[in-house]
Amino acid sequence: MNRSSLIRRTVFDSLTFGFLGVVFLIAIAQPTDRQMLELGRNSLIFLAAMVAGAVLSSVLNDVLKIRTLGEAIFAPAHKKAQLEETSWWKTFSGWQLAVTIVVMFVVALVKTKFSLYELLNEDGFAGAVRLFQGLLNPNFALLPRAVLNIIETIFMAFLATMLAIPIAFVLSFLCAKNIMKSPPAFALYLVLRTFLNVTRSIEALIWAIIFSVWVGIGPFAGMLALMIHSVASLAKQYSEMVETVSDGPIEGIQSTGATKLQTIWFAIVPQVVLPYISFTVYRWDINVRMATIIGLVGGGGIGTMLMTYQGQAMWPEVGCIILVIAAVVWAMDQASAYLREALK
Amino acid sequence: MNGEHEVVTQPILSIRNLVKTYPNGVRALKGVTFDVQKGEFLVIIGLSGSGKSTLLRCINRLHDPTSGEILFQGEDLAKAQGDGIRRIRGRIGMIFQHFNLIPRHTVLSNVLMGRLGITSTWKSLFGLWKDDDKARALDYLRLVGIADKAKIRADQLSGGQQQRVAIARALTQNPDLLLADEPVASLDPATCHTVMDYLRKVNRELGITVVANLHFLSLVREYATRVIALKGGEIVYEGSPHNIDEAWFARIYGEGSKEVHIN
């Protein structure tokens, strides 16, 4: 077994065993809220449980020859090939998976305060009925303003997408492993990749909050937030396409004495241009939906309007706004699906 | 008088002790030495993995040789760097087993790409080809008998037609040497001969030296003026294609192998 699969197996098993151990401990000890908040001590307990889990994993696999789930998932292919077929309930790894999922499910039920009582409670239910009645009887007096606002949202999303395209286009080549081969280029590749991963892992909603402080609440902040997020997402999707291009045309163009830029333009771009367009149309579509959400934190457009009426529990007005959003999102979704289908 | 004689006999390409070791430790070429005279149709044979493709790719520096010399018209290509490599590639045409055309571009556009090496980057990015270049591209399409397909997308042609487009692209470079890496290995037997005939035409009528990797001995006997056989990264045979008898064949391809004929 090579080192990386050994590490993965151990980490996976220590997480599942450690998790089970800690849940068991909490169920028995019934700690108070105060005790639960002691992050430092509790982390140490979890760490200890993980170490115990790691030892358990190693003992099971290497001494008792019982395959754990980590081993079943991360064992190298040549080792997996030697396995005989057995039903899952006859294997340790099968039970490890089943028990872990069941325990996670129970923890989730507790943590979300899942309650059939609340769901079926008469008072609460009556409130929901009032809301639905409002939604189902939209106040169309609001329609003109809602339409104006969603137009703002659509163009906010459009501008964010358009501004993101050239940046993502350039970045996509700088973030493709098969282009950035020489050591200095590879260093740049790693830096950019990390930078984009971090950028992408920050939700557009967070960016909207940052920009609403920076440039003030409104559609401009929302657009900037969407743009940053689009650059990071498109650059990743684009660069993955660049990494899958076939080498043949590249060699063919290189052999004519073409420069690096010419090689990219003539050998790589033709191979990626259709998927690029397809991703971009889809991104616009996503951006319209995201722009609505971003509006909720003051990013402008229909989202901000929705927030205003929702806050005042004016359900018929909210109904009208939701109708407009649904119609536009549906239309964009259809249009982009047809477009992407045709571009395949 | 003596000097003039030397110019005539000086080989167009002279490979000296060429070694290529890949980063993963595979020694593809273990010190290969041979000369190519101007106007030759040299064929390199050998099993898959014998180093044939590596050898061709070292010549135009698609791969970097580990050590040794590649003297092409008196210049050592093994030492070239950066723009020097591009200049060399411009003087050496290459065709490939899988044609390596740009599928979405038209035939003419593909052929024009042979001019990339001498066209400024910005002009080429905007597709501003000189009329001269277009005329030349069409001439070469005519030479390989495919001028009527100039406006068609390259991926709509058959394999044999695509390889002819690839030949036209290489010719548009105005090369002194044409490298052909398994040019007919993915074609059917009938098309094979058409493509090989065009390569011979290029060799004989335009006087372009050809170095080709081939699999089928029957093709080798028909088209090659001289043969080099590689085995495990070393030359095991060098000479006339007609002197490869069964004993040699067994040495090159391993005991028990049988020659397959292609008609």
Interface residues (C-beta under 8 A of the other chain):
Chain A: G248 P249 E251 G252 I253 Q254 S255 T256 G257 A258 T259 L261 Q262 W265 F266 A267 P270 Q271 V273
Chain B: N60 L62 R86 R87 I88 R89 G90 R91 I92 G93 M94 F96 H98 F99 N100 L101 I102 P103 R104 H105 M113 G114 R115 L116 G117 I118 T121 S124 L125 A166 R169 A170 Q173 L179
